Amino acid sequence: MILDRLEIINEEFHATAIDPAMFDILLADAWRHFGDHFFRYNFGFYEREIRPVLPLRVRLDKFKLSKSQRRVLRRNADLETTIKPIEISKEKQDLFERHKLRFKSGAPSSIFDFLSHNAANEPTRGFEVDVRRDGKLVAASFFDVGRESLSSIYGIFDPDESKRSLGIFTMLKEIEYGAEFGRTYFYHGYAYEGESYYDYKKRFSGLEIFDWNGNWVASGTKP
């Protein structure tokens, strides 16, 4: 791949307050954010290769649970799930430290690599999915909302509970929340062209992929 023949997009800015309507516009133009750091890029490094980046979203009126997603919900029916404004407690920070042990390289240093210290309000309205087993926190995920959209930020879970597919479970709960409150789109991050660790993000019905020319194209991928 000869990069000087391609249009490279690698942009960023910082903002501590984004109103819901503007947040929708940013998401629709493939922007993501961690805390007050907003960014978008159309190529990235994956396993020593330069890969095209695929921004993804789910059109919620076209989303239907797959058989495997139904199994995930059944497997976790015994868990207590609560959705509320983000509050980063010591309990969640401890879970984050356990979760990051899964990474062989490139492990994040802090949960605040992804969230502001006032993530319930800055730079957008932020919520968390709190998942407990017999009172013990086993998973959490964080998302924020615009006027028409919902955007997943990051998820953590107890490695001892890895057979439960809790990362998928919390994403499904975010989708459920978005549909319940009348949102149109669920933005769940970037993946890469070709096979990668992030392919689980492609396995949702109603999937659309940004073409970096301002268009979201329906994916033919089956969940």
C-alpha positions in Angstrom: 0.0 0.0 0.0 1.5 3.4 -1.0 0.2 5.9 1.5 1.2 9.0 -0.5 -1.4 8.1 -3.1 -4.2 8.0 -0.6 -6.1 10.6 1.3 -5.0 10.2 4.9 -7.4 11.5 7.6 -5.9 11.9 11.1 -7.7 14.6 13.0 -8.3 15.5 16.6 -9.5 18.3 19.0 -10.3 18.7 22.6 -13.7 19.8 24.1 -15.1 19.8 27.6 -18.7 20.4 26.5 -20.6 19.2 23.4 -24.3 19.6 23.1 -26.5 16.6 22.0 -27.3 17.9 18.5 -23.6 18.6 17.8 -22.6 15.3 19.2 -24.9 13.6 16.7 -23.2 15.5 13.9 -19.8 14.5 15.1 -20.7 10.8 15.4 -22.2 10.8 11.9 -18.9 12.1 10.6 -17.0 9.2 12.2 -15.6 11.1 15.2 -15.0 9.1 18.5 -13.9 10.4 21.8 -12.1 9.3 25.0 -12.8 12.0 27.7 -12.4 15.4 26.1 -10.2 14.0 23.3 -12.1 13.7 20.0 -10.5 12.0 17.1 -11.0 10.3 13.8 -8.6 8.4 11.5 -9.1 6.3 8.4 -6.0 4.1 8.6 -4.4 2.4 11.5 -1.7 -0.1 12.5 -2.9 -3.7 13.3 -0.4 -6.5 13.8 2.3 -4.7 11.8 0.0 -3.9 8.9 -1.6 -0.7 7.8 -5.3 -1.3 7.6 -8.3 0.8 6.5 -10.4 1.7 9.5 -14.1 1.0 9.4 -16.3 3.2 11.6 -19.4 1.3 12.6 -23.0 2.0 13.7 -26.2 0.0 14.1 -29.5 1.4 12.8 -31.7 0.5 15.7 -34.9 0.1 13.8 -33.2 -2.7 11.8 -31.6 -4.4 14.7 -32.7 -8.0 15.6 -31.0 -10.3 18.0 -29.1 -13.2 16.5 -29.3 -16.7 17.9 -25.9 -16.3 19.6 -26.9 -12.9 21.1 -30.1 -14.5 22.5 -27.9 -17.1 24.1 -25.7 -14.4 25.7 -28.8 -12.8 27.2 -30.1 -16.2 28.5 -26.7 -17.0 29.9 -26.7 -13.8 31.9 -30.3 -13.7 33.0 -29.2 -14.3 36.6 -27.3 -11.0 36.7 -28.6 -7.7 38.1 -28.2 -4.9 35.5 -28.6 -1.2 36.3 -28.2 1.8 33.9 -27.4 5.1 35.5 -25.1 8.2 35.2 -21.4 7.3 35.2 -19.8 7.2 38.6 -16.2 6.0 38.7 -15.9 4.3 42.1 -12.9 2.4 43.6 -14.9 -0.7 42.8 -14.9 0.1 39.1 -11.3 1.1 39.1 -10.4 -2.2 40.7 -12.4 -4.1 38.1 -10.6 -2.1 35.4 -7.3 -3.2 36.8 -8.4 -6.9 36.7 -9.8 -6.5 33.2 -6.7 -5.0 31.7 -4.7 -8.1 32.7 -6.3 -9.7 29.6 -4.0 -7.6 27.4 -0.7 -9.1 26.4 0.5 -5.7 25.1 -0.7 -2.1 24.9 -2.7 -2.3 28.1 -4.3 1.0 29.1 -2.9 2.6 32.2 -6.1 4.0 33.7 -9.9 4.1 33.3 -9.5 7.8 32.8 -7.7 7.1 29.6 -11.3 6.7 28.3 -13.4 8.8 30.6 -13.3 12.3 32.0 -13.3 12.7 35.8 -16.8 14.0 35.5 -18.0 11.6 32.8 -21.7 11.8 33.7 -21.7 15.4 32.4 -18.5 16.1 30.4 -18.0 16.3 27.6 -21.5 14.8 27.0 -24.1 13.1 29.1 -22.6 9.8 30.1 -24.2 6.6 31.4 -23.0 3.2 32.7 -24.3 -0.3 32.5 -23.6 -1.8 36.0 -23.7 -5.6 36.1 -23.6 -7.6 39.3 -23.6 -11.2 40.4 -24.8 -11.7 44.0 -24.0 -8.1 44.7 -20.4 -8.3 43.2 -19.6 -6.1 40.3 -18.6 -8.4 37.4 -18.9 -6.0 34.4 -19.5 -2.4 33.5 -19.7 -0.4 30.2 -19.8 3.3 29.5 -21.7 5.1 26.8 -23.0 8.6 26.0 -26.0 10.0 24.3 -26.9 12.6 21.8 -30.3 13.7 20.6 -30.7 10.9 18.1 -27.7 8.7 18.9 -26.0 6.6 21.5 -22.3 5.9 21.5 -20.4 3.1 23.3 -17.2 4.2 24.9 -15.6 1.3 26.7 -16.4 -1.9 28.6 -14.8 -3.9 31.3 -15.5 -7.3 32.9 -14.0 -9.8 35.4 -11.7 -12.2 33.5 -13.0 -15.0 35.8 -16.4 -14.5 34.1 -15.1 -14.6 30.5 -17.4 -17.5 29.5 -20.4 -15.2 30.0 -19.5 -13.0 27.0 -20.1 -9.9 29.2 -18.6 -7.5 26.7 -21.4 -8.5 24.2 -23.9 -8.6 27.0 -23.3 -4.9 28.0 -23.4 -3.8 24.4 -26.8 -5.5 24.0 -28.0 -3.7 27.1 -26.8 -0.4 25.6 -28.7 -1.2 22.3 -31.8 -2.0 24.4 -31.5 1.3 26.2 -31.1 3.3 22.9 -34.1 1.6 21.4 -36.2 2.1 24.6 -35.5 5.9 24.6 -36.1 6.4 20.9 -32.5 6.8 19.6 -31.9 6.1 15.9 -28.3 5.0 15.9 -25.9 3.0 18.1 -22.3 3.9 17.4 -20.0 1.1 18.7 -16.6 2.1 17.5 -14.0 1.2 14.8 -13.0 -2.1 13.3 -10.5 -2.9 10.5 -10.9 -4.1 7.0 -10.0 -7.8 6.9 -10.0 -10.1 9.9 -9.0 -8.6 13.3 -9.7 -8.8 17.0 -12.4 -6.2 16.6 -14.6 -8.4 14.2 -17.1 -9.0 17.0 -18.3 -5.4 16.4 -19.3 -6.4 12.8 -21.7 -9.1 14.1 -24.7 -7.0 14.6 -27.8 -6.8 12.4 -28.7 -3.3 11.1 -24.9 -2.6 10.7 -23.7 0.3 8.6 -20.1 1.3 7.7 -18.8 4.8 7.0 -17.1 5.1 3.6 -15.0 8.2 4.6 -16.9 10.2 1.9 -19.8 11.2 4.2 -21.9 8.1 3.5 -23.0 5.3 5.8 -23.5 2.1 3.8 -25.5 -0.9 4.9 -23.2 -3.9 5.5 -23.9 -7.3 4.0 -22.3 -9.0 7.0 -24.6 -11.5 8.7 -24.5 -11.6 12.5 
